[in-house]
């Protein structure tokens, strides 16, 4: 009887479709979003994932969690025009979350016939042009040739009740791209020099995937406020690269002051034009590059629940369990940069 009531409640709340990419920096968003929509919002959720996804890797190897929550999992060949066939088997949904850049126009065209309450597109915070200081805002200058910006515009052209969400630097459970935090942990655990740009005080954001998902899900019930709007999608704290090193060192149980003495600052301008190795490259931009999320907090009534400092202990435990603190480390980029610093000292 409880299961039957849950189905009735979900039907009453509505239905949601998630179109999920094959992985990369946004690979884990669909997993967390599906759980949030099913468990917190009470929606009947269908998720179509690109067949190019590596199903033996996170988060795709945990899709049984989604099925246990009642999520209907489908796969389609996005590059091979398989999305049309997959969508034919999906009943009209009130909410559509598009987290891929392979066939977004096909999705937009198909779901426009449903007249959904909300079409939410997972865009990119990487489109902004850097500024000297302060948070990057939705009203700031962007690269006009950015692919995701073009997709935001096509959603508007399709006549959808669209909104766009621009994530930036995601970490967390089931992450598909652990390099962001691992870059720091890899060097600290092995007592290696840590090259940081300028003086280490350039700021950025690191956001837990669950907070990204909760912002996307906040469109449910706030459709009128969200439509035709762009939202930066990140935590509300911008950290310096020095602060990330310090937080990582603390979580590893290291002497923070001693670790900071291994930091080597370099001048990005002196690397311009040099053919540097790619292996081990610093994972962030060498400028201030952190988005501000006040708009989402005001318009959507959203706020993040995670902090990097609070999440690092569990992240480090998993990092060690997987043995990522062991073995040789590719440091070609580090060595090249360190040589430049020594030569120009």
BELGISUL-V718826 format. One record per pair of residues at least 12 apart in sequence whose C-alpha atoms are under 6 Angstrom apart, sorted by sequence separation. I is the first residue (numbers start at 1). GAP is how many residues later the second one is. If there is no record, write none. Layout:
I,GAP ; I,GAP
This chain:
129,12 ; 128,13 ; 129,13 ; 128,14 ; 127,15 ; 127,16 ; 95,21 ; 92,22 ; 94,22 ; 95,22 ; 94,23 ; 95,23 ; 96,23 ; 97,23 ; 98,23 ; 99,23 ; 51,24 ; 97,24 ; 46,25 ; 50,25 ; 51,25 ; 123,25 ; 45,26 ; 46,26 ; 47,26 ; 48,26 ; 49,26 ; 50,26 ; 51,26 ; 48,27 ; 50,27 ; 207,27 ; 15,28 ; 17,28 ; 19,28 ; 22,28 ; 50,28 ; 207,28 ; 14,29 ; 15,29 ; 16,29 ; 17,29 ; 18,29 ; 19,29 ; 20,29 ; 21,29 ; 13,30 ; 15,30 ; 17,30 ; 22,30 ; 22,31 ; 28,31 ; 10,32 ; 10,33 ; 205,33 ; 10,34 ; 204,34 ; 203,35 ; 204,35 ; 170,36 ; 171,36 ; 172,36 ; 203,36 ; 169,37 ; 170,37 ; 171,37 ; 172,37 ; 203,37 ; 170,38 ; 171,38 ; 202,38 ; 170,39 ; 201,39 ; 125,41 ; 200,41 ; 119,42 ; 120,42 ; 123,42 ; 124,42 ; 125,42 ; 200,42 ; 118,43 ; 119,43 ; 120,43 ; 121,43 ; 122,43 ; 123,43 ; 124,43 ; 125,43 ; 118,44 ; 120,44 ; 280,50 ; 279,51 ; 280,51 ; 281,52 ; 279,53 ; 280,53 ; 279,54 ; 277,55 ; 277,56 ; 232,61 ; 251,61 ; 247,62 ; 251,62 ; 163,64 ; 162,65 ; 163,65 ; 165,65 ; 231,65 ; 161,66 ; 162,66 ; 163,66 ; 164,66 ; 165,66 ; 166,66 ; 167,66 ; 199,66 ; 163,67 ; 165,67 ; 166,67 ; 167,67 ; 198,67 ; 165,68 ; 195,68 ; 197,68 ; 198,68 ; 193,69 ; 194,69 ; 195,69 ; 196,69 ; 197,69 ; 198,69 ; 235,69 ; 193,70 ; 194,70 ; 195,70 ; 16,77 ; 15,78 ; 18,78 ; 21,78 ; 15,79 ; 16,79 ; 17,79 ; 18,79 ; 19,79 ; 20,79 ; 21,79 ; 16,80 ; 18,80 ; 19,80 ; 20,80 ; 203,85 ; 204,85 ; 205,85 ; 202,86 ; 204,86 ; 197,89 ; 211,93 ; 180,103 ; 118,105 ; 59,115 ; 58,116 ; 58,118 ; 28,147 ; 27,149 ; 24,152 ; 25,152 ; 24,153 ; 136,154 ; 135,155 ; 136,155 ; 137,155 ; 135,156 ; 136,156 ; 135,157 ; 32,178 ; 33,180 ; 32,181
